[in-house]
């Protein structure tokens, strides 16, 4: 049986590895912990130079980026709304979330929120590559999370049949 311990790293593409590493250091205090650069892709052996950077997101969480200069310009899935694809990072409290918002705004970052999702509050902003980021602080009670867990499969089953949002968790945004 497969037993996942945790996510090793999450990787995205970036436009400029040096600029990306500096932005994450300046804006989110994430240190560069590892860089790998090769002229050939190890898994496929394709000749495609790349710079692969790894940033410390805390608690052994790693955020990685690839700069791949010989590929077509970076874009996004134009058929997917901009709010869908994002990376959410957790902060310890709502106070930390509000402090982060103020700090980001003082550094020239346009921040949306906080948005109250009942079980957590979030702020949203973009990195220099156009990736949407979310900082979230949990606010839910164990009972709320238990209630959501108890209807999770039922909601998916209802959705699969109707493609209409089931109302089992509608209380989250009321």
C-alpha positions as CSV (number, residue, x, y, z in Angstrom):
1,X,0.0,0.0,0.0
2,X,1.3,3.5,-0.8
3,X,1.8,5.6,2.2
4,X,2.4,9.3,1.5
5,X,4.3,11.1,4.2
6,X,4.0,14.6,2.8
7,X,4.5,16.7,-0.3
8,X,8.2,16.7,-1.3
9,X,7.8,19.9,-3.3
10,X,5.5,21.7,-5.6
11,X,6.9,23.1,-8.8
12,X,5.8,25.9,-11.1
13,X,7.4,27.6,-14.1
14,X,8.9,31.0,-13.7
15,X,10.0,33.7,-16.1
16,X,13.3,34.6,-14.3
17,X,14.7,32.3,-11.6
18,X,16.8,35.0,-10.0
19,X,14.0,37.5,-9.9
20,X,11.6,34.9,-8.6
21,X,13.9,33.8,-5.7
22,X,14.5,37.4,-4.7
23,X,10.7,38.2,-4.8
24,X,9.8,35.3,-2.6
25,X,12.7,36.3,-0.2
26,X,11.7,40.0,-0.1
27,X,7.9,39.5,0.0
28,X,7.4,36.2,1.9
29,X,10.7,35.6,3.7
30,X,11.2,32.3,1.9
31,X,14.9,31.4,1.6
32,X,16.5,29.9,-1.5
33,X,17.7,26.4,-0.3
34,X,18.8,24.6,-3.4
35,X,19.4,25.3,-7.1
36,X,19.8,22.7,-9.8
37,X,20.8,23.5,-13.4
38,X,21.4,21.1,-16.3
39,X,21.4,21.1,-20.0
40,X,19.5,17.9,-20.3
41,X,16.3,16.8,-18.6
42,X,17.2,13.9,-16.3
43,X,14.0,11.9,-16.7
44,X,13.6,12.2,-20.4
45,X,17.1,13.0,-21.6
46,X,15.8,15.8,-23.7
47,X,18.3,18.6,-24.4
48,X,16.6,21.4,-22.7
49,X,18.6,23.7,-20.3
50,X,16.8,24.7,-17.1
51,X,17.3,26.3,-13.8
52,X,15.4,24.6,-11.0
53,X,15.2,26.6,-7.7
54,X,13.8,25.4,-4.3
55,X,12.5,27.8,-1.7
56,X,11.9,27.0,2.0
57,X,8.1,27.5,2.8
58,X,8.6,26.3,6.4
59,X,8.1,23.0,8.2
60,X,9.9,21.1,5.5
61,X,7.5,22.4,2.8
62,X,9.3,23.3,-0.4
63,X,8.1,25.5,-3.3
64,X,10.1,25.1,-6.5
65,X,10.3,26.8,-9.9
66,X,11.8,26.0,-13.3
67,X,13.2,28.7,-15.6
68,X,13.2,27.1,-19.1
69,X,14.4,29.7,-21.5
70,X,14.3,27.6,-24.7
71,X,10.5,26.9,-24.4
72,X,7.8,29.1,-25.7
73,X,6.9,32.1,-23.5
74,X,5.1,31.2,-20.4
75,X,1.3,31.5,-20.4
76,X,-1.7,30.3,-18.5
77,X,-4.7,28.2,-19.3
78,X,-7.0,30.8,-20.8
79,X,-10.0,28.6,-20.4
80,X,-9.6,28.5,-16.6
81,X,-10.6,31.5,-14.5
82,X,-7.6,33.3,-12.9
83,X,-8.9,32.6,-9.4
84,X,-8.9,28.8,-9.8
85,X,-5.2,27.9,-10.1
86,X,-3.4,29.1,-7.0
87,X,-1.1,28.1,-4.2
88,X,-2.4,28.5,-0.7
89,X,0.1,28.9,2.1
90,X,-0.9,28.8,5.8
91,X,-0.1,31.4,8.4
92,X,-0.7,30.7,12.2
93,X,-3.4,33.3,13.0
94,X,-5.7,35.9,11.7
95,X,-3.4,38.5,13.3
96,X,-0.5,37.1,11.3
97,X,-2.6,37.2,8.2
98,X,-3.5,40.9,8.7
99,X,0.2,41.7,9.4
100,X,1.2,39.9,6.2
101,X,-1.4,41.9,4.2
102,X,0.0,45.1,5.6
103,X,3.6,44.1,4.9
104,X,2.8,43.0,1.4
105,X,1.0,46.2,0.6
106,X,3.9,48.2,2.0
107,X,6.1,46.4,-0.5
108,X,3.9,47.4,-3.4
109,X,1.9,44.1,-3.7
110,X,-1.8,44.4,-4.6
111,X,-3.7,42.3,-2.1
112,X,-7.3,41.2,-2.2
113,X,-9.1,40.4,1.1
114,X,-9.2,39.2,3.7
115,X,-12.0,36.9,2.5
116,X,-13.9,35.0,5.3
117,X,-14.5,31.4,4.4
118,X,-15.8,30.7,7.9
119,X,-13.3,27.9,8.6
120,X,-10.4,30.1,7.4
121,X,-9.7,33.7,6.3
122,X,-7.6,34.4,3.2
123,X,-5.8,37.1,1.3
124,X,-4.9,36.8,-2.4
125,X,-2.1,38.3,-4.6
126,X,0.1,37.5,-7.5
127,X,3.8,36.7,-7.8
128,X,5.9,38.3,-10.6
129,X,5.2,35.2,-12.9
130,X,1.4,35.7,-12.7
131,X,0.9,32.8,-10.2
132,X,-1.9,33.5,-7.8
133,X,-1.0,33.0,-4.1
134,X,-3.2,32.8,-1.1
135,X,-2.3,33.2,2.5
136,X,-4.8,31.5,4.8
137,X,-5.4,31.4,8.6
138,X,-7.6,28.6,10.0
139,X,-10.5,29.8,12.1
140,X,-12.7,26.8,12.1
141,X,-13.6,24.6,15.1
142,X,-13.1,20.9,15.2
143,X,-16.8,20.4,15.0
144,X,-17.0,22.5,11.8
145,X,-14.3,20.5,10.2
146,X,-15.9,17.2,11.3
147,X,-19.2,18.4,9.8
148,X,-17.6,19.2,6.5
149,X,-15.8,15.9,6.4
150,X,-19.0,14.0,7.1
151,X,-20.7,15.5,3.9
152,X,-17.6,15.5,1.6
153,X,-18.4,12.3,-0.3
154,X,-22.1,13.0,-0.4
155,X,-21.4,16.5,-2.0
156,X,-19.1,15.0,-4.6
157,X,-21.7,12.3,-5.5
158,X,-24.5,15.0,-5.8
159,X,-22.2,17.2,-7.9
160,X,-21.3,14.3,-10.2
161,X,-24.9,13.7,-11.0
162,X,-26.2,17.2,-11.2
163,X,-23.3,19.7,-11.7
164,X,-25.3,22.0,-9.4
165,X,-23.6,23.1,-6.2
166,X,-25.0,21.0,-3.3
167,X,-26.0,23.0,-0.2
168,X,-24.5,20.8,2.4
169,X,-21.8,23.3,3.2
170,X,-23.6,26.5,2.1
171,X,-23.2,27.8,5.6
172,X,-19.5,28.5,4.9
173,X,-20.1,31.7,2.9
174,X,-23.4,33.0,4.4
